Structure formats: C-alpha cells, structure tokens
Amino acid sequence: MPYVNFKEENYKLDKQIKNRKENNKKIISQIKKDKTLLSGYSLNGEYSFKNTKKQMIGTQGVLKDEDFQVISDEDFICANFFNCKFQNIKFINCTFIGCNFKKCSFGGGGIIFENCTFVKSDSIKTPSLNVKDNLGCYFEDCYIYAQFKGSNISYSLFERCTFENTNFELSDLQAVIIIQSDLFKIVVSDCDFQNFKTQKCYMSDFEFDDKYMTTFDDKTFFDKLVERKKDRDEYEGFYMIYQNIAFQYEQNNLKSNFGEYYFLGKKAEHKTLDFLPKIKSYLYWFSCGYGERPLYSIYFSFFIIFLFTALFLLVGIDIEGDVIQYSNLKMIEGLSFGEFLKHLLRAFSLSTSLFSGVGDELCEPTIQSVILADIEMIFGVIVMGLGIGTLTRKIVR
C-alpha cells in the first residue's frame, strides 16, 4: 500500500534545495547586472542592492504592537542583511525580492508582516508566457518572532532558523522549505501549504487553528521530527504535532498521508504510556501497525504460528498415535535430525491449521496442550480480523 517514503522524499528535497539556491543566485546576478529587467518596483530603496551589516532596524526594547514602527509600501530589492536586528516593526504592503537574511534577529516585541510579498514569480526574460522565476527570499541562522498576515512567503527558504511564537494567518506558504530549524509555538490559520516541506526540524507546539482550512497537496511533506530530550513531555508533544498534521491531510482528502502521520503519532504516544497501556499498544502496533500496516498482520501471524509450533513440541502433540513431548529429555536422546524435522513440520502444520481454524487430520494436541490450541484459535480469529480490516481500510482510502 502507498505510504510516505521519507528517505526518497529527503533525497528529492536535497536536489530541490540545491536547484532553488542556484536558481536564486542566477536570477539575482542577472538583476544586479541589468536593473531594467525589473519593472513595477522601486529600485532606489535605502537597502536595495546593498549589504547591510550589524544594523539595528526598528525600535529598541519590547513594545506592544500598537507602538511598533510602521514601514509601508516599500520595496526591498536584492538586499543582503548580515547580523542585523529587526525589532518592533510593522511592515505593511512591502515587497522583498531576492533578499538574503543571515544571522538576523526578528525580535523585541516581534515583527508583523501584513500583506507583504517575499517572492517574484513573473519572469524577467521574454518570452515569459508560462515561465516563472519563483525568486524567493533566503533566511539563514535567523531568529524569528513574527506574525505573517495575508502575506505571500512562497518559495522562501529557511535554513537553521529558530521560529518562536510565530503565527501564519491567511498567508501563502506554497513551496516554502524549512531546513534544520527549531519551531516553537507555531500557529497556522487558513494558509496555503501546497508543496510546503520541512527537513530535520525540531518542533514544539505546532498547531493549526483554522476557521476554514489550511490547504495541503500530495507534495506537502513534513519530515520526521528530530528527537532531543527523549523524555515523556517531548514525546507527548510529538504525538500532538503528528496528530495535527495527520488531521490536516485527512481534511484535504489525502488519506494515505494521513495514515502515515497517524502511525508516527501513535508510535510517539507509545513512549509515554504506563505498563499496561503500553502492552496493549505493543499488541496493536505489532498486529496491524495501528491499523496502518497490513503487512504487519502477516508478520505477526507467522510469529504466532512459529511460537505455538515450539510450544506444541514442548508441551506435547499426538502424531498418528505417538505422543511427542520435547520437555521429556529421555525422548529427545538419540533423536535424529530427520525425525526432528518430521516432528517440526507436523507441529507447524497443526499450528497453521489451528490458527486458520481448519484443523489437522494427521496431528492433534494432547490433553496437556488443548488449552494452547484454544488460545491459538482465538489469536487466529482476532489477528485475521485485524489484518482484513486494515487491508480493507487502506483499499477504501
């Protein structure tokens, strides 16, 4: 059955990241050589086409949002910011084209991006019909405490960044890639997450608070979460994050993806359980992969059959009138390999017959092993039911 192949997705994502960086570098170089390629933008901004280092932009301190400095209707074109601090600023209707932010901090009381654009989709070359540049912004080693409201962040690349108390509301995050970053207390509301991807990220409190629906597609990919503390609190957080992601896939009718993240969530939850619930979780996991792995039912069935094969040989079985009981040491003295193989095959045949509920004419349990036979038949009914139910569930999806 189809499922998310994390190894393959990460391999493709590595190539996509490399291509995007090369694409951005190429287009920015072309724009810098010939600024006339850009039209409809103000090219004379304070920071456009400049390298800005170790500068404080905004207002010192921690302010309320109503006291933020307002920057509106400005264009930032091919601007590079290194070790800069952005604090207490509200950007309104601003455009960031081909901008690079390295080791920058967006903090203080926070940063608000309202109706801002971080991507240039139209092509700088002609003919441009059906051709898009998709020139996004690049954030590297940045700290981000912000609110993105009604903004287009498409094709932005975040690498080794820390997001904290950051909200994305009614924003376009199509084809955004977040790599090796930390995400703490993130809230997403009614955004476009088509082709959105994460890789090797650590997350804590990542949730969707939709009035309508955040949109996913079959290219939306969340990598497995990076483990650090490996304690109960961390795994409980992972469980909630995986379940939130799974629910969003389900809402977008991507049932196979839903099943994969539901499975990861149940595995994370398993690590938080006490003894008895954990035993139940183990059985649910191994028997059918929490309802998401039909093959697990086959593996589990073979395990039970082989286990009861060994138990029957130890406790005793009747093979054509001869009682075979390997717990009797006198019986196994001088036993040839051929005789052992015959006994093993007969016990395996009996175990398989009891598990499937059809019985065996050549071999039957002894009085001592009747209870084992009853237990195996009960296991057989339950496991086959789980396996058929899991398979049917996957096919219906």
CORMO-V561684 format. One record per pair of residues at least 12 apart in sequence whose C-alpha atoms are under 7 Angstrom apart, sorted by the first residue. I is the first residue (numbers start at 1). J is the second residue. If there is no record, write none. Layout:
I_J, I_J
//
This chain:
2_256, 3_256, 3_257, 3_260, 4_257, 4_260, 6_223, 24_135, 28_78, 28_98, 37_124, 38_124, 41_75, 42_75, 43_77, 45_75, 45_76, 47_76, 47_79, 48_76, 48_77, 48_78, 48_79, 49_77, 49_78, 49_79, 50_79, 50_80, 51_79, 51_80, 51_81, 52_80, 52_81, 52_82, 53_81, 53_82, 53_83, 53_84, 54_82, 54_83, 54_84, 55_84, 55_85, 56_84, 56_85, 56_86, 57_85, 57_86, 57_87, 58_86, 58_87, 58_88, 58_89, 59_87, 59_88, 60_87, 61_108, 62_108, 62_109, 63_88, 63_109, 64_109, 68_88, 68_89, 68_90, 69_88, 69_89, 69_90, 70_89, 70_90, 70_91, 71_90, 71_91, 71_92, 72_91, 72_92, 72_93, 72_94, 73_92, 73_93, 73_94, 74_94, 74_95, 75_94, 75_95, 75_96, 76_95, 76_96, 76_97, 77_96, 77_97, 77_98, 77_99, 78_97, 78_98, 78_99, 79_99, 79_100, 80_99, 80_100, 80_101, 81_100, 81_101, 81_102, 82_101, 82_102, 82_103, 82_104, 83_102, 83_103, 83_104, 84_104, 84_105, 85_104, 85_105, 85_106, 86_105, 86_106, 86_107, 87_106, 87_107, 87_108, 87_109, 87_110, 87_111, 88_108, 88_109, 88_110, 88_111, 89_111, 89_112, 90_111, 90_112, 90_113, 91_112, 91_113, 91_114, 92_113, 92_114, 92_115, 92_116, 93_114, 93_115, 93_116, 94_116, 94_117, 95_116, 95_117, 95_118, 96_117, 96_118, 96_119, 97_118, 97_119, 97_120, 97_136, 97_137, 98_135, 98_136, 98_137, 99_137, 99_138, 100_137, 100_138, 100_139, 101_138, 101_139, 101_140, 102_139, 102_140, 102_141, 102_142, 103_140, 103_141, 103_142, 104_142, 104_143, 105_142, 105_143, 105_144, 106_143, 106_144, 106_145, 106_146, 107_144, 107_145, 110_145, 110_146, 111_145, 111_146, 111_147, 112_146, 112_147, 112_148, 113_147, 113_148, 113_149, 113_151, 114_148, 114_149, 114_150, 114_151, 115_149, 115_150, 115_151, 116_151, 116_152, 117_151, 117_152, 117_153, 118_136, 118_137, 118_152, 118_153, 118_154, 119_134, 119_135, 119_136, 119_137, 119_153, 119_154, 119_155, 120_133, 120_134, 120_135, 120_136, 121_133, 121_134, 121_135, 134_155, 135_155, 136_154, 136_155, 136_156, 137_156, 137_157, 138_156, 138_157, 138_158, 139_157, 139_158, 139_159, 140_158, 140_159, 140_160, 140_161, 141_159, 141_160, 141_161, 142_161, 142_162, 143_161, 143_162, 143_163, 144_162, 144_163, 144_164, 145_163, 145_164, 145_165, 145_166, 146_166, 146_167, 147_166, 147_167, 147_168, 148_167, 148_168, 148_169, 148_171, 149_168, 149_169, 149_170, 149_171, 150_169, 150_170, 150_171, 151_171, 151_172, 152_171, 152_172, 152_173, 153_172, 153_173, 154_172, 154_173, 154_174, 154_175, 154_176, 155_174, 155_175, 155_176, 156_176, 156_177, 157_176, 157_177, 157_178, 158_177, 158_178, 158_179, 159_178, 159_179, 159_180, 159_181, 160_179, 160_180, 160_181, 161_181, 161_182, 162_181, 162_182, 162_183, 163_182, 163_183, 163_184, 164_183, 164_184, 164_185, 164_186, 165_184, 165_185, 165_186, 166_185, 166_186, 166_187, 167_186, 167_187, 167_188, 168_187, 168_188, 168_189, 169_188, 169_189, 169_190, 169_191, 170_189, 170_190, 170_191, 171_191, 171_192, 172_191, 172_192, 173_191, 173_192, 173_193, 173_196, 174_192, 174_193, 174_194, 174_195, 174_196, 175_194, 175_195, 175_196, 176_196, 176_197, 177_196, 177_197, 177_198, 178_197, 178_198, 178_199, 179_198, 179_199, 179_200, 179_201, 180_199, 180_200, 180_201, 181_201, 181_202, 182_201, 182_202, 182_203, 183_202, 183_203, 183_204, 184_203, 184_204, 184_205, 185_204, 185_205, 185_206, 186_205, 186_206, 186_207, 187_206, 187_207, 187_208, 187_209, 188_207, 188_208, 188_209, 189_208, 189_209, 189_210, 189_214, 190_210, 190_211, 190_212, 190_213, 190_214, 191_214, 191_215, 192_214, 192_215, 192_216, 193_214, 193_215, 193_216, 193_220, 194_215, 194_216, 194_217, 194_219, 194_220, 195_217, 195_219, 195_220, 196_220, 196_221, 197_220, 197_221, 197_222, 198_221, 198_222, 198_223, 199_222, 199_223, 200_223, 200_224, 200_225, 200_226, 201_225, 201_226, 202_225, 202_226, 203_225, 204_237, 205_237, 205_241, 206_241, 207_241, 207_244, 208_244, 215_252, 216_249, 216_252, 218_254, 232_272, 235_268, 235_269, 235_271, 235_272, 236_268, 236_269, 236_272, 238_265, 238_268, 239_265, 239_266, 239_268, 239_269, 242_261, 242_262, 242_264, 242_265, 243_261, 243_262, 243_265, 245_261, 246_258, 246_261, 246_262, 255_397, 259_292, 263_290, 263_292, 286_300, 287_300, 287_383, 288_386, 288_387, 288_390, 291_390, 292_390, 294_387, 294_390, 294_391, 297_383, 297_387, 301_383, 305_351, 305_352, 305_355, 306_348, 308_351, 309_347, 309_348, 309_351, 312_347, 312_369, 313_325, 313_326, 313_347, 314_326, 314_327, 315_327, 315_368, 315_369, 316_365, 316_366, 316_368, 316_369, 317_364, 317_365, 317_366, 318_363, 318_364, 318_365, 318_366, 319_362, 319_363, 319_364, 320_362, 320_363, 346_363, 350_363, 350_364, 354_373, 354_376, 354_377, 355_376, 355_377, 355_380, 356_380, 357_377
//
